[in-house]
């Protein structure tokens, strides 16, 4: 396990820089648009474009990697994301920023696909579960660090966006310097259709969708809510960082409880408790900093805990050979939720005021909890002795990472020291010269040994 971790340290460093930059940029965009007086509904549309781009990147980014290879694809995605980030303060308009959010979301999904594919290729059967846990913790801690960085800048100035671009560019360094073998190009992951997923695992699908709505709305609009509540940019940064950090604290307890009480009861409890935390934030968030931080942190932690429990519940109801396809379908369901959340949340904020954001999140979780408890309880209940292994998962990933899931019995281990196909292709390409590309020398220039020379 130690050798595997050493081999992927550079990849985790690149991922941390990427996630930090992305998290920082998301909060900067939300704050800047609000400071510019952009209507709430339009602000929500701009923020939803990021989720749209990420979903598209997770689907089509694999094709780019297969055509040009991991390092070239990483360089392309990083360059586009960097240039787009620097363009934000040059073209301050909602339509332009919506397009930029789409591009950044697509590029980040492509960048994560590269790193996740590489990590997946380094994993062994014994280490993949632990690697998945390290990946999840690394992601949340990097996201919290990115939020903290927001407090050191001004969303109205160019410098903050330059820092984001620097983080994205610096992510190239660890990956480019890694001495580990380049992995084989990732294959396109089959995704289970939404209708089939909803029919075979309705409770898990509902939980993933509700988690996406809550986290999508919170990540996009909570900075605006805190700013309008009288907090300065530094306080908003720490508020978002604290909320993200709380997500790490609930990952293990949620799994431990679901192993002993059952997936369905724990998912129901998370949904109802999350609804209470959201409504509490709406009522008390403007009155007390402690209440704002505490209730929002609880909400974010509960919402992130819903996703892995929902995936575990769905996997308990499906054959093992459908696990990767089901996880890919759950990711897309979550992605749809992250598009819906900012749109509806922003629309309600514009009509009823800023606290309507958390009322909307609370109602969404409440309705999902009622559906899971009263509509799907009989069909989706799985006895404790028939439950599979619980795995800590972060919802912000691509289908490529799902192959690492220890429940995936079709995982193919890449043996240490074994060169991947792409390694051999790249090396042959550099070593072999096409004879047809060699131009023959003119006859006059061809000289042989002097016949008179003895």
JORA-V288389 format. One record per residue. N is the residue number from 1. RES is the residue in one small letter. PHI is phi in radians with two decimals (NA if undefined). Layout:
BEGIN
n & res & phi
N & RES & PHI
N & RES & PHI
END
This chain:
BEGIN
n & res & phi
1 & x & NA
2 & x & -1.09
3 & x & -1.13
4 & x & -1.16
5 & x & -1.08
6 & x & -1.07
7 & x & -1.25
8 & x & -1.99
9 & x & -1.02
10 & x & -1.08
11 & x & -1.16
12 & x & -1.15
13 & x & -1.15
14 & x & -1.08
15 & x & -1.10
16 & x & -1.09
17 & x & -1.13
18 & x & -1.10
19 & x & -1.14
20 & x & -1.05
21 & x & -1.11
22 & x & -1.12
23 & x & -1.11
24 & x & -1.10
25 & x & -1.13
26 & x & -1.03
27 & x & -1.21
28 & x & -1.05
29 & x & -1.11
30 & x & -1.07
31 & x & -1.17
32 & x & -1.11
33 & x & -1.09
34 & x & -1.16
35 & x & -1.14
36 & x & -1.40
37 & x & 1.38
38 & x & -1.18
39 & x & -0.98
40 & x & -1.01
41 & x & -1.08
42 & x & -1.15
43 & x & -1.06
44 & x & -1.11
45 & x & -1.10
46 & x & -1.05
47 & x & -1.18
48 & x & -1.21
49 & x & -1.12
50 & x & -1.10
51 & x & -1.09
52 & x & -1.07
53 & x & -1.10
54 & x & -1.14
55 & x & -1.09
56 & x & -1.14
57 & x & -1.14
58 & x & -1.15
59 & x & -1.48
60 & x & -1.79
61 & x & -1.11
62 & x & -1.04
63 & x & -1.07
64 & x & -1.13
65 & x & -1.11
66 & x & -1.16
67 & x & -1.40
68 & x & -2.05
69 & x & 1.67
70 & x & -1.16
71 & x & -1.17
72 & x & -1.13
73 & x & -1.10
74 & x & -1.06
75 & x & -1.11
76 & x & -1.12
77 & x & -1.10
78 & x & -1.14
79 & x & -1.12
80 & x & -1.12
81 & x & -1.13
82 & x & -1.14
83 & x & -1.09
84 & x & -1.15
85 & x & -1.07
86 & x & -1.19
87 & x & -1.37
88 & x & -0.97
89 & x & -1.28
90 & x & -1.47
91 & x & -2.26
92 & x & -1.52
93 & x & -2.68
94 & x & -1.08
95 & x & -1.06
96 & x & -1.13
97 & x & -1.23
98 & x & -1.09
99 & x & -1.13
100 & x & -1.14
101 & x & -1.12
102 & x & -1.09
103 & x & -1.15
104 & x & -1.10
105 & x & -1.08
106 & x & -1.09
107 & x & -1.14
108 & x & -1.12
109 & x & -1.08
110 & x & -1.13
111 & x & -1.11
112 & x & -1.20
113 & x & -1.10
114 & x & -1.07
115 & x & -1.17
116 & x & -1.18
117 & x & -1.12
118 & x & -1.16
119 & x & -1.08
120 & x & -1.04
121 & x & -1.25
122 & x & -1.47
123 & x & -1.29
124 & x & -2.06
125 & x & -1.04
126 & x & -1.37
127 & x & -1.84
128 & x & -1.14
129 & x & -1.13
130 & x & -1.19
131 & x & -1.08
132 & x & -1.12
133 & x & -1.16
134 & x & -1.10
135 & x & -1.02
136 & x & -1.11
137 & x & -1.13
138 & x & -1.03
139 & x & -1.13
140 & x & -1.17
141 & x & -1.17
142 & x & -1.16
143 & x & -1.11
144 & x & -1.12
145 & x & -1.10
146 & x & -1.09
147 & x & -1.14
148 & x & -1.09
149 & x & -1.08
150 & x & -1.02
151 & x & -1.19
152 & x & -1.63
153 & x & -2.23
154 & x & -2.18
155 & x & -1.01
156 & x & -1.53
157 & x & -1.98
158 & x & -1.22
159 & x & -1.02
160 & x & -1.05
161 & x & -1.26
162 & x & -1.14
163 & x & -1.09
164 & x & -1.04
165 & x & -1.07
166 & x & -1.10
167 & x & -1.08
168 & x & -1.15
169 & x & -1.15
170 & x & -1.12
171 & x & -1.12
172 & x & -1.21
173 & x & -1.15
174 & x & -1.05
175 & x & -1.19
176 & x & -1.22
177 & x & -1.57
178 & x & -1.12
179 & x & -1.73
180 & x & -1.27
181 & x & -1.15
182 & x & -1.22
183 & x & -1.32
184 & x & -1.19
185 & x & -1.05
186 & x & -1.20
187 & x & -1.54
188 & x & -1.17
189 & x & -1.43
190 & x & -1.21
191 & x & -1.96
192 & x & -1.23
193 & x & -1.05
194 & x & -1.11
195 & x & -1.12
196 & x & -1.15
197 & x & -1.12
198 & x & -1.17
199 & x & -1.34
200 & x & -1.56
201 & x & -2.48
202 & x & -1.13
203 & x & -1.19
204 & x & -1.12
205 & x & -1.12
206 & x & -1.10
207 & x & -1.11
208 & x & -1.14
209 & x & -1.13
210 & x & -1.12
211 & x & -1.08
212 & x & -1.12
213 & x & -1.09
214 & x & -1.15
215 & x & -1.24
216 & x & -1.11
217 & x & -1.16
218 & x & -1.15
219 & x & -1.07
220 & x & -1.44
221 & x & -2.05
222 & x & -1.06
223 & x & -1.03
224 & x & -1.16
225 & x & -1.04
226 & x & -1.13
227 & x & -1.12
228 & x & -1.24
229 & x & -1.41
230 & x & 1.78
231 & x & -1.50
232 & x & -1.44
233 & x & -1.08
234 & x & -1.10
235 & x & -1.17
236 & x & -1.08
237 & x & -1.07
238 & x & -1.20
239 & x & -1.09
240 & x & -1.21
241 & x & -1.11
242 & x & -1.09
243 & x & -1.09
244 & x & -1.16
245 & x & -1.09
246 & x & -1.07
247 & x & -1.06
248 & x & -1.14
249 & x & -1.19
250 & x & -1.72
251 & x & -1.07
252 & x & -1.26
253 & x & -1.02
254 & x & -1.10
255 & x & -1.20
256 & x & -1.07
257 & x & -1.18
258 & x & -1.20
259 & x & -1.26
260 & x & -1.82
261 & x & -1.78
262 & x & 1.88
263 & x & -1.12
264 & x & -1.11
265 & x & -1.06
266 & x & -1.21
267 & x & -1.08
268 & x & -1.08
269 & x & -1.12
270 & x & -1.09
271 & x & -1.14
272 & x & -1.18
273 & x & -1.17
274 & x & -1.09
275 & x & -1.09
276 & x & -1.12
277 & x & -1.11
278 & x & -1.17
279 & x & -1.13
280 & x & -1.08
281 & x & -1.14
282 & x & -1.09
283 & x & -1.47
284 & x & -2.02
285 & x & -1.09
286 & x & -1.52
287 & x & -1.60
288 & x & -2.58
289 & x & -1.15
290 & x & -1.09
291 & x & -1.13
292 & x & -1.06
293 & x & -1.17
294 & x & -1.11
295 & x & -1.23
296 & x & -1.18
297 & x & -1.09
298 & x & -1.11
299 & x & -1.07
300 & x & -1.12
301 & x & -1.11
302 & x & -1.13
303 & x & -1.18
304 & x & -1.24
305 & x & -1.23
306 & x & -1.12
307 & x & -1.15
308 & x & -1.10
309 & x & -1.16
310 & x & -1.12
311 & x & -1.13
312 & x & -1.09
313 & x & -1.12
314 & x & -1.13
315 & x & -1.18
316 & x & -1.17
317 & x & -1.79
318 & x & -2.12
319 & x & -1.10
320 & x & -1.09
321 & x & -1.27
322 & x & -1.83
323 & x & -1.11
324 & x & -1.11
325 & x & -1.11
326 & x & -1.18
327 & x & -1.12
328 & x & -1.10
329 & x & -1.16
330 & x & -1.16
331 & x & -1.09
332 & x & -1.19
333 & x & -1.08
334 & x & -1.06
335 & x & -1.07
336 & x & -1.08
337 & x & -1.09
338 & x & -1.22
339 & x & -1.41
340 & x & -1.20
341 & x & -0.96
342 & x & -1.10
343 & x & -1.15
344 & x & -1.25
345 & x & -1.07
346 & x & -1.18
347 & x & -1.07
348 & x & -1.22
349 & x & -1.09
350 & x & -1.18
351 & x & -1.60
352 & x & -1.89
353 & x & 1.85
354 & x & -1.08
355 & x & -1.07
356 & x & -1.08
357 & x & -1.00
358 & x & -1.36
359 & x & -1.12
360 & x & -1.08
361 & x & -1.08
362 & x & -1.07
363 & x & -1.14
364 & x & -1.08
365 & x & -1.20
366 & x & -1.12
367 & x & -1.10
368 & x & -1.13
369 & x & -1.13
370 & x & -1.12
371 & x & -1.10
372 & x & -1.15
373 & x & -1.30
374 & x & -1.90
375 & x & -1.71
376 & x & -1.95
377 & x & -1.08
378 & x & -1.23
379 & x & -1.31
380 & x & -1.80
381 & x & -1.19
382 & x & -2.10
383 & x & -1.00
384 & x & -0.99
385 & x & -1.24
386 & x & -1.75
387 & x & -1.25
388 & x & -1.49
389 & x & -1.28
390 & x & -1.53
391 & x & -2.23
392 & x & -1.26
393 & x & -2.28
394 & x & -1.70
395 & x & -1.29
396 & x & -1.62
397 & x & -2.76
398 & x & -2.02
399 & x & -1.03
400 & x & -1.03
401 & x & -1.17
402 & x & -1.13
403 & x & -1.18
404 & x & -1.31
405 & x & -0.94
406 & x & -1.04
407 & x & -1.36
408 & x & -1.39
409 & x & -1.39
410 & x & -1.70
411 & x & -1.11
412 & x & -1.84
413 & x & -1.33
414 & x & -1.69
415 & x & -1.23
416 & x & -0.95
417 & x & 1.51
418 & x & -1.46
419 & x & -1.20
420 & x & -1.39
421 & x & -1.01
422 & x & -1.22
423 & x & -1.03
424 & x & -1.12
425 & x & -1.11
426 & x & -1.13
427 & x & -1.18
428 & x & -1.14
429 & x & -1.08
430 & x & -1.39
431 & x & -1.60
432 & x & -1.64
433 & x & -1.91
434 & x & -1.18
435 & x & -1.03
436 & x & -1.18
437 & x & -1.50
438 & x & -1.59
439 & x & -1.45
440 & x & -1.20
441 & x & -1.30
442 & x & -1.03
443 & x & -1.05
444 & x & -1.15
445 & x & -1.54
446 & x & -1.49
447 & x & -2.08
448 & x & -2.06
449 & x & -1.18
450 & x & -1.16
451 & x & -1.12
452 & x & -1.48
453 & x & -1.38
454 & x & -1.73
END
